[in-house]
Amino acid sequence: MNSRSENASLAKSFLRTIWDILLVYVVYQVCRAIFLVVNYSRYSEGVFGDNFWTLFKGSLVFDTSAIIYTNLLFLVLALIPLHWKEKNGVYKWIVKFAYIIPNSIAIIANLVDARYFQWTERRSTASVFEEFEHEDNIGQILGKEALSQWYLVLAAAVLIWILWKLYCNPLCFRPERNILSFIKYYAFRLVFFAVVAVMSVVGIRGGIDRSTRPITISNANQYVKSPIQAPLILNTPFSIIRTINKKAFVDPKYYSVDELQRIYTPLHKPVVDSLNINNKGKNVVILIVESFSREFMGCYNKDLEGGNYKGYTPFIDSLAKKSMIFQQSYCNGRKSIDGMPSVLSGIPYFVEPFFLTPASLNTLDGIAVELGKEGYQTAFFHGAKNGSMGFEAFANATGFQKYYGRTEFDEAPEFGGEAEFDGYWAIWDEPFLQFYAAEMSKMKEPFMTAVFTASSHHPFQIPDKYKSVYPEENLLIHKCIRYTDMSIGKFFETASRQPWYNNTIFVICSDHTNLSDHDEYQTDLGRFAGPVIFYAPGDTTLVGDRPGIAQQIDVMPTVLGYLGYEKPYISFGVDLLRTPAEETFAVSYFNGIYQILKGGYFVQFDGKEVTAVYAENDKLLKNNLVGTVNVDATVTFLKAFIQQYMSRMNENRLVVE
């Protein structure tokens, strides 16, 4: 074999591998088309409109991940540089079956879901095996379904036959027995193997951007206009693979249904009274501020450091004097992906980040959903790359009509464009918050918006022009907090000149806490201590320190209560304006332990028994009172809260039935 024919043979083997993978892509799209036809009544609107290419692009992202997962063995066997395998007949059959069998299973799974979706309205996940594991007649059920849905069986058979017939054997070259030929073979094979390995990692993760975490089924919401469209761009192999060993929500069944309802329910019913009679139609602006711990604020720490603590947020401290705050206020999670569901949908973090679980595809409630019913324009703002952290997906799923990210910011050059990118995560807070204020001024009232800031985030950098203004202090984050506080101050300065300002309720809270240099903020409770501030210009009913406990999940019911919202809805928090202080509480989940602050005690519960109890004023959690004080009522409430959460997640009951 001469050099030219060797090169052609090597290229042919590479092209055959690419052909085999592209063939699987086509098969997945055919399965999706069948899925659409079978369930067309659910998708007759919105699929072939202006969102079609977005849906198609999203489907390729999830198909790529699934195809790589299911074809890893085939790719390794086909591409590993071992010259003796190229002409080995047995090895060729092994490679072919490593291709046919996993892809055939994928075809069957996709087409089975085309039918099963009619009952679940979601792609099957790994939990489907648990759902039917105790059914002794599953074979009979499947047999009947196969007969009644013969066309799906036929489609599966045809697609598997196509894979078999059109499969191209990639093992078509064996080097001549000379050193030059062997060098060429191994050089080409090693390079191609390395390239495919890198591309496989990127494909499984869903992208190359450093802000991209391995995609999960919740990321499907990023590409759709309605949550019901998410299963259309997902595929069943991906949904199953990405949820294996991801059983986050298990109903503990502590109480009967009737007992559970008597103890605790997240169902909120409307109240119209003197507190909200004049607030209908007010705008809502929510600032979720990255890493904004209570520790950083003087208004929350009047006794810290002997009463001399000033903190790092002079503007927030000044605003707090005109706002409603709670000295005991908390976040419900420890990550950014926990904060958004807590604040905007009243869903706390338990066990796993909510929108990294299959429950993220449930029908979701949220403040944007509810106010959208009242004619509000709604929009979510985040200065990172569009789609980063899954925020765009969650915003779409919870009713936000528009999403403004780095792309939209760059399209408004008067704010600095790409030059204002921090080089790591997002647009600097100061220009992005000015952009935020400007975009709201273009919206029709009433509107509801939320912004998620980014500058007070690792690696804790600030713009060069402010490095002499905000020098390094005790912690790396302190200069960032000062910068963000200044940025928020400038935002309010701009907003105060807008015609909508005095007709608005503002909420300021954090997504989670971060670095700490005070012991009381480093405890199992203190690490969740974040601000929850309500400010309505000119409204004296929202001024002053209030008794009781506030948490992120209270934002939605408190705002809706303030506005006199008249429809029932689901939220796990409480309306702080109407709930007696002794009935307020804060929940969290930390390293396998459920935590609740309520009734004068901080209780830790492992799901079966109480592991610790601390007095509310034991800020350093030094004295464990378990077994010496009666916290039965609090534990009963917590167990009911957990059961309501778990059962509603598993049964898709996060909206009013």
C-alpha positions in Angstrom: 0.0 0.0 0.0 1.5 3.3 -1.1 1.5 6.5 1.0 -1.4 8.1 -0.8 -3.6 5.0 -0.4 -2.6 4.8 3.2 -3.7 8.3 3.8 -7.0 7.8 2.0 -7.6 4.6 4.1 -6.9 6.5 7.3 -9.3 9.3 6.3 -11.9 6.8 5.3 -11.8 5.2 8.8 -12.2 8.6 10.4 -15.1 9.6 8.1 -16.9 6.3 8.8 -16.8 6.9 12.6 -18.2 10.4 12.0 -20.9 8.9 9.7 -21.9 6.4 12.4 -22.4 9.1 15.0 -24.2 11.5 12.6 -26.6 8.6 11.8 -27.5 8.4 15.5 -28.3 12.1 15.5 -30.7 11.6 12.6 -32.3 8.7 14.5 -32.8 10.8 17.6 -34.5 13.5 15.5 -36.8 11.0 13.9 -37.7 9.7 17.4 -38.4 13.3 18.4 -40.6 13.8 15.3 -42.6 10.7 16.3 -42.9 12.0 19.8 -44.2 15.3 18.5 -46.8 13.5 16.2 -48.0 11.2 19.0 -48.4 14.2 21.3 -49.3 16.9 18.8 -52.3 18.1 20.7 -50.0 19.4 23.4 -47.6 21.1 20.9 -49.9 22.3 18.2 -49.0 25.9 19.2 -45.6 27.3 19.5 -43.5 24.6 17.9 -43.3 25.8 14.3 -43.2 29.5 15.0 -40.3 31.8 15.6 -39.1 29.5 18.4 -38.5 26.5 16.1 -34.8 27.0 15.6 -34.2 27.6 19.3 -36.0 24.4 20.1 -33.9 22.6 17.4 -30.7 24.0 18.8 -31.6 22.9 22.3 -32.5 19.4 21.1 -29.0 19.1 19.7 -27.4 20.1 23.0 -29.2 17.3 24.8 -28.9 14.8 22.0 -25.1 15.3 21.9 -24.8 14.6 25.6 -26.9 11.5 25.4 -25.3 10.2 22.3 -21.8 10.5 23.8 -22.9 8.8 27.0 -24.4 5.8 25.1 -21.7 5.5 22.5 -18.6 5.9 24.7 -17.8 2.2 24.6 -18.2 2.2 20.8 -15.9 5.2 20.4 -13.2 3.8 22.6 -13.3 0.4 21.0 -13.3 1.9 17.5 -10.7 4.6 18.0 -8.2 3.2 20.4 -4.9 3.0 18.5 -4.1 -0.7 18.3 -3.1 -1.8 14.9 -3.9 -5.5 15.3 -7.7 -4.8 15.8 -8.1 -3.3 12.3 -8.5 -6.6 10.5 -9.7 -8.8 13.4 -13.1 -10.2 12.5 -14.2 -10.9 16.1 -13.2 -7.5 17.2 -15.2 -5.9 14.4 -18.4 -7.7 15.6 -17.7 -6.5 19.2 -17.5 -2.9 18.0 -20.6 -3.2 15.9 -22.7 -4.6 18.8 -21.2 -1.9 21.1 -22.8 0.5 18.6 -26.1 -1.2 17.8 -27.2 -2.4 21.3 -26.9 0.9 23.2 -28.5 2.9 20.4 -31.3 0.4 20.0 -32.1 0.8 23.7 -32.1 4.5 23.2 -34.5 4.3 20.4 -36.9 2.1 22.4 -36.7 4.4 25.4 -37.5 7.5 23.3 -40.5 5.8 21.6 -41.8 4.3 24.8 -41.8 7.8 26.3 -43.8 9.1 23.3 -46.7 7.1 24.8 -45.9 7.3 28.5 -45.6 11.1 28.2 -49.4 11.3 27.7 -49.8 10.5 31.4 -46.8 12.1 33.0 -46.2 15.1 30.7 -42.5 14.8 31.4 -39.6 12.7 30.1 -39.0 9.6 32.1 -36.1 9.7 34.6 -34.2 7.1 36.5 -37.1 7.0 39.0 -39.3 5.3 36.5 -37.5 2.0 37.4 -38.4 2.5 41.1 -41.9 3.4 40.2 -42.6 0.1 38.6 -40.1 -2.2 40.5 -42.8 -3.7 42.7 -45.3 -4.3 39.8 -45.5 -8.1 39.2 -47.6 -7.7 36.0 -45.3 -5.2 34.2 -44.6 -7.7 31.4 -48.3 -8.1 30.8 -48.8 -4.3 30.7 -45.9 -3.8 28.3 -47.2 -6.6 26.1 -50.7 -5.0 25.8 -49.2 -1.6 25.2 -47.0 -3.0 22.4 -50.0 -4.5 20.7 -52.1 -1.3 21.0 -49.2 0.9 20.0 -48.0 -1.3 17.2 -46.9 1.7 15.1 -44.3 2.6 17.8 -43.1 -1.0 17.8 -42.8 -0.9 14.0 -41.0 2.5 14.1 -38.5 1.1 16.6 -37.9 -2.0 14.5 -37.4 0.1 11.3 -35.0 2.5 13.0 -32.9 -0.3 14.5 -32.8 -2.0 11.1 -31.6 1.3 9.6 -28.8 1.5 12.1 -27.8 -2.1 11.3 -27.9 -1.6 7.6 -26.2 1.8 7.4 -23.6 1.2 10.0 -20.1 1.7 8.5 -17.3 -0.3 9.9 -14.6 2.2 11.0 -12.0 -0.6 11.2 -10.8 -0.5 7.6 -7.1 0.1 7.8 -4.2 -1.9 8.9 -0.7 -0.5 8.5 1.9 -2.2 6.4 4.7 -4.0 8.3 7.2 -1.1 8.2 8.2 1.5 10.7 7.0 4.5 8.7 3.6 3.0 8.3 3.3 2.2 12.0 4.4 5.7 12.9 1.8 7.2 10.6 -1.0 4.9 11.9 -0.3 5.6 15.6 0.2 9.4 15.1 -3.0 9.8 13.3 -5.0 7.5 15.6 -3.7 9.2 18.8 -4.5 12.7 17.6 -8.0 11.7 16.5 -8.6 9.8 19.7 -7.5 12.8 21.8 -9.7 15.2 19.7 -12.7 13.0 20.2 -12.0 12.6 23.9 -12.0 16.4 24.4 -15.1 16.9 22.3 -16.9 14.2 24.2 -16.2 15.9 27.5 -17.5 19.2 26.1 -20.6 17.5 24.7 -21.4 15.7 27.9 -21.1 19.0 29.9 -23.2 20.9 27.4 -20.7 23.6 26.5 -17.2 24.9 26.9 -17.9 28.1 28.9 -16.4 27.9 32.4 -19.8 29.0 33.8 -21.4 25.9 32.3 -21.9 23.1 34.7 -22.8 19.6 33.3 -26.3 20.2 32.0 -29.3 18.6 33.6 -32.9 18.2 32.5 -33.8 21.5 34.0 -31.6 23.3 31.5 -34.2 22.4 28.9 -36.3 25.3 30.1 -33.7 27.7 28.7 -34.8 26.9 25.2 -38.5 26.9 25.5 -41.3 29.4 25.9 -43.4 27.1 28.1 -42.3 24.3 30.4 -44.5 21.9 28.5 -42.1 22.2 25.6 -39.1 21.0 27.6 -39.8 17.3 27.1 -39.9 17.9 23.4 -36.2 19.0 23.2 -35.0 16.5 25.8 -34.5 12.8 25.0 -35.2 9.9 27.3 -31.7 8.4 27.5 -30.4 11.8 28.7 -33.1 12.2 31.3 -32.5 8.7 32.7 -28.7 8.9 32.7 -28.6 12.3 34.3 -30.9 11.3 37.1 -29.3 7.9 38.0 -28.6 8.0 41.8 -30.2 11.4 41.9 -33.2 10.6 44.0 -33.5 13.8 45.9 -37.0 13.8 47.2 -38.4 10.9 49.2 -41.8 11.3 50.9 -41.2 10.3 54.5 -45.0 9.8 55.1 -44.8 11.0 58.7 -48.5 11.8 58.7 -51.8 10.9 57.0 -53.1 13.4 54.4 -55.7 14.8 56.9 -53.1 15.2 59.7 -50.7 16.8 57.3 -53.2 19.4 56.2 -54.0 20.3 59.8 -50.4 20.8 60.8 -49.0 22.7 57.8 -49.9 23.6 54.2 -48.1 25.8 51.7 -51.5 26.8 50.2 -52.0 30.6 50.6 -55.4 32.1 50.4 -56.0 35.8 49.5 -56.4 38.4 52.2 -57.6 41.9 51.4 -57.5 44.3 54.4 -56.3 47.7 55.5 -52.6 46.7 54.9 -53.0 46.3 51.2 -56.2 48.0 50.1 -54.2 50.8 48.4 -51.3 48.8 47.1 -52.9 47.1 44.1 -51.0 47.6 40.9 -47.7 48.6 42.5 -44.6 47.6 40.7 -42.3 45.0 42.2 -38.5 45.1 42.0 -36.4 42.4 43.6 -32.6 42.5 43.9 -31.0 39.2 44.6 -27.5 40.3 45.6 -24.6 37.8 45.3 -23.1 36.7 48.6 -24.8 39.6 50.6 -24.5 38.2 54.1 -26.1 39.9 57.1 -22.7 40.0 58.6 -21.5 42.7 56.2 -24.3 45.2 57.3 -24.2 47.6 60.2 -28.0 47.7 60.4 -28.1 44.0 61.4 -25.1 44.0 63.8 -25.7 46.9 66.3 -24.2 44.8 69.1 -21.3 43.4 67.2 -17.7 44.4 68.2 -19.0 46.2 71.3 -21.5 48.3 69.3 -18.7 49.8 67.2 -19.3 47.6 64.1 -20.0 49.7 61.0 -20.0 47.0 58.3 -19.3 47.5 54.6 -22.7 48.6 53.3 -23.3 52.3 54.1 -26.0 52.7 51.5 -28.0 49.6 52.5 -27.7 50.8 56.1 -29.2 54.1 55.2 -31.9 52.5 53.2 -32.7 50.1 56.1 -33.8 53.1 58.2 -36.6 53.6 55.8 -37.4 49.9 55.3 -39.0 46.9 57.0 -36.3 44.5 58.2 -36.0 41.6 60.5 -32.9 41.2 62.7 -33.3 37.4 62.2 -33.4 36.9 58.5 -32.0 33.9 56.6 -31.2 32.3 53.2 -32.6 28.9 52.5 -29.6 27.5 50.7 -25.9 27.8 50.3 -25.5 28.3 46.5 -26.7 30.7 43.9 -28.9 28.0 42.3 -30.7 27.6 45.6 -31.4 31.3 46.0 -33.5 32.0 42.9 -36.2 29.3 43.6 -36.3 30.4 47.2 -36.8 34.1 46.6 -39.0 33.9 43.4 -41.0 30.8 43.9 -41.0 30.2 47.7 -39.2 26.8 47.2 -36.3 26.2 49.7 -33.3 24.0 49.1 -33.7 20.5 50.5 -31.3 17.6 49.8 -30.4 18.7 46.2 -30.6 22.0 44.4 -34.2 22.1 43.2 -33.6 22.8 39.5 -30.9 20.2 39.2 -33.6 17.5 39.9 -36.4 16.0 37.8 -38.9 18.1 39.9 -37.7 21.2 38.0 -39.9 20.1 35.1 -43.0 20.2 37.3 -45.5 22.9 36.7 -44.1 25.7 38.8 -45.5 28.7 40.7 -43.7 31.9 41.3 -44.3 35.6 41.8 -43.9 36.2 38.1 -46.5 33.6 37.3 -49.0 35.0 39.7 -48.5 38.7 38.8 -48.5 37.8 35.1 -52.1 36.7 35.6 -52.8 40.3 36.7 -51.4 41.8 33.6 -47.9 42.6 34.9 -45.0 42.7 32.6 -42.2 40.6 34.0 -38.5 40.4 33.3 -35.4 38.8 34.8 -31.9 40.3 34.6 -28.6 38.6 35.1 -25.3 40.1 33.8 -23.6 36.8 33.0 -23.7 34.9 29.7 -27.2 34.1 28.7 -28.0 30.6 30.1 -25.3 30.7 32.8 -26.1 28.9 36.0 -29.4 27.7 34.6 -31.0 31.0 35.6 -32.6 31.7 32.2 -34.2 28.2 32.2 -35.6 28.8 35.6 -36.8 32.3 34.7 -38.7 30.9 31.7 -40.2 28.0 33.8 -41.5 30.4 36.5 -43.3 32.8 34.2 -40.8 35.6 33.4 -41.8 36.9 30.0 -38.3 38.4 29.2 -34.7 37.6 30.1 -31.9 40.2 30.0 -28.4 38.9 30.1 -25.0 39.8 28.9 -26.2 39.6 25.3 -28.8 42.2 25.8 -26.4 44.4 27.8 -23.9 44.3 24.9 -26.7 45.5 22.6 -27.0 48.7 24.7 -23.5 50.4 24.0 -24.3 53.5 26.1 -23.6 51.4 29.2 -20.2 50.3 28.1 -20.9 47.0 26.3 -18.4 44.2 26.4 -15.8 46.5 28.0 -17.7 46.2 31.2 -17.3 42.4 31.4 -15.4 41.4 34.5 -13.4 38.9 32.6 -14.7 36.0 34.5 -18.4 35.8 35.4 -20.5 38.8 34.3 -20.9 42.5 33.7 -19.8 44.6 36.6 -22.7 45.5 39.0 -22.5 49.3 38.6 -23.2 49.4 34.8 -25.5 46.4 34.8 -27.7 47.9 37.5 -27.9 51.1 35.5 -28.9 49.1 32.5 -31.5 47.4 34.7 -33.0 50.8 35.7 -33.1 52.0 32.2 -34.8 48.9 30.9 -37.5 49.1 33.6 -38.2 52.7 32.5 -39.2 51.3 29.1 -41.6 48.8 30.5 -45.3 49.4 30.9 -46.6 49.6 34.5 -47.3 47.6 36.4 -44.2 45.5 36.1 -42.4 42.9 38.2 -38.7 42.4 37.7 -35.8 40.7 39.4 -32.1 41.2 39.0 -29.3 38.8 40.1 -26.0 40.7 40.7 -22.6 39.0 40.2 -19.6 41.2 41.3 -19.4 40.0 44.9 -18.4 36.6 43.7 -15.2 34.6 43.6 -12.5 35.5 42.5 -13.5 38.8 44.4 -12.3 41.4 41.9 -13.6 45.0 41.4 -13.0 47.3 38.5 -9.6 48.9 38.2 -10.9 52.4 38.7 -12.2 51.4 42.2 -9.2 49.6 43.5 -7.8 52.6 45.3 -11.3 53.6 46.5 -12.0 50.1 48.0 -8.7 48.6 49.1 -8.2 45.1 50.5 -9.7 44.6 54.0 -10.1 41.7 56.4 -11.6 39.4 53.8 -11.2 39.4 50.0 -14.9 39.8 49.6 -15.1 43.0 51.7 -14.0 45.4 48.9 -16.5 43.7 46.5 -19.3 44.2 49.1 -18.4 47.9 49.3 -18.4 48.1 45.5 -21.8 46.4 45.1 -23.3 48.5 47.9 -22.1 51.6 46.0 -23.6 50.2 42.8 -26.9 49.6 44.5 -26.9 53.1 45.8 -26.4 54.5 42.3 -29.1 52.3 41.1 -31.6 53.7 43.6 -30.3 57.2 42.8 -31.2 56.6 39.1 -34.5 54.8 40.0 -35.6 57.6 42.3 -35.8 60.0 39.3 -38.1 57.6 37.3 -41.8 58.1 37.2 -42.4 54.5 38.4 -40.3 54.8 41.6 -42.9 55.9 44.1 -45.3 53.3 42.9 -42.9 50.4 43.6 -42.1 48.0 46.4 -38.4 47.0 46.4 -37.0 43.8 48.0 -33.3 43.3 48.7 -32.0 39.9 49.7 -29.0 37.7 49.0 -28.7 34.4 47.1 -26.5 33.0 49.9 -23.8 34.0 52.3 -20.0 33.7 51.7 -16.8 34.4 53.5 -17.0 35.3 57.2 -14.8 36.7 59.9 -17.2 36.5 62.9 -17.8 33.4 64.9 -21.6 33.7 65.1 -21.8 33.8 61.3 -19.8 30.6 61.0 -22.3 28.3 62.8 -24.8 25.9 61.3 -27.3 28.6 61.6 -25.2 31.7 61.1 -23.9 30.6 57.7 -27.4 31.1 56.4 -27.9 34.6 57.8 -28.8 36.8 54.8 -30.8 40.1 54.6 -34.5 40.3 53.7 -35.4 44.0 53.2 -38.7 45.5 52.1 -38.8 49.1 51.0 -41.7 51.1 49.5 -41.0 54.8 49.0 -43.3 56.9 51.2 -45.1 53.9 52.8 -44.6 54.1 56.6 -46.2 50.7 57.1 -43.0 49.2 55.8 -40.6 50.9 58.1 -38.7 49.7 61.1 -37.3 46.5 62.7 -39.9 43.9 63.0 -40.0 41.1 65.6 -40.0 37.5 64.2 -38.0 35.6 61.6 -37.7 36.2 57.9 -36.3 34.0 55.2 -36.0 34.0 51.4 -39.1 31.9 50.8 -41.2 34.6 52.6 -40.6 37.1 49.8 -43.2 35.8 47.5 -46.1 35.6 50.0 -45.2 38.9 51.6 -45.1 40.8 48.4 -48.3 39.2 47.1 -50.0 40.0 50.4 -48.8 43.5 50.3 -50.3 43.9 46.8 -53.7 42.5 47.9 -53.3 39.6 45.5 -56.7 37.8 45.4 -55.9 34.3 44.0 -54.7 31.2 45.9 -51.2 30.0 45.3 -48.5 27.7 46.6 -45.4 29.0 48.5 -43.6 27.4 51.4 -43.0 30.7 53.1 -45.3 33.0 55.1 -46.7 36.5 54.6 -44.6 38.4 57.1 -47.1 41.3 57.3 -49.8 39.0 58.8 -48.1 36.1 60.4 -47.6 36.5 64.2 -43.9 36.7 65.1 -44.1 33.5 67.1 -45.3 31.6 64.0 -42.5 32.8 61.7 -39.6 30.4 61.1 -36.6 29.7 58.9 -35.7 26.3 57.4 -32.5 25.1 55.8 -30.7 21.8 54.9 -27.1 21.4 55.7 -25.0 18.3 55.0 -27.9 15.9 55.4 -29.5 17.7 58.3 -32.8 19.6 58.3 -32.7 22.8 60.3 -35.4 25.0 61.7 -35.4 28.2 63.8 -38.8 28.5 65.4 -40.4 29.0 68.8 -37.3 30.2 70.5 -35.1 27.3 69.5 -32.8 26.2 66.6 -33.5 22.5 66.0 -31.5 20.1 63.8 -33.3 16.9 62.6 -31.8 14.1 60.5 -35.2 12.9 59.2 -35.7 10.4 61.9 -34.7 12.1 65.2 -33.6 15.4 66.6 -29.9 15.6 66.7 -29.4 19.0 68.4 -31.4 21.9 70.0 -30.0 25.3 70.8 -31.6 28.3 72.4 -32.3 31.1 70.0 -30.0 33.4 71.9 -27.1 30.9 71.9 -25.5 32.6 68.9 -22.4 30.3 68.9 -24.5 27.1 69.3 -22.4 26.1 72.3 -25.1 24.4 74.5 -26.9 21.5 72.9 -30.2 21.2 74.8 -31.5 18.0 73.1 -33.5 15.9 75.5 -33.7 18.7 78.1 -36.3 21.0 76.5 -39.6 20.3 74.8 -39.5 21.1 71.1 -42.1 18.6 70.0 -44.4 21.2 68.4 -41.5 22.6 66.3 -40.4 19.1 65.2 -44.0 18.2 64.3 -44.2 21.3 62.2 -40.8 20.6 60.5 -41.8 17.0 59.7 -45.0 18.3 58.1 -43.1 20.9 56.2 -40.7 18.2 54.9 -43.5 15.9 53.9 -45.5 18.6 52.1 -42.3 19.5 50.2 -41.4 16.0 49.2 -44.8 14.8 48.3 -45.6 17.9 46.3 -42.3 17.6 44.4 -42.9 14.0 43.5 -46.5 14.4 42.6 -46.2 17.6 40.6 -48.4 19.7 43.0 -46.5 23.0 43.1 -49.4 25.0 41.8 -53.0 25.3 43.1 -55.0 22.3 41.7 
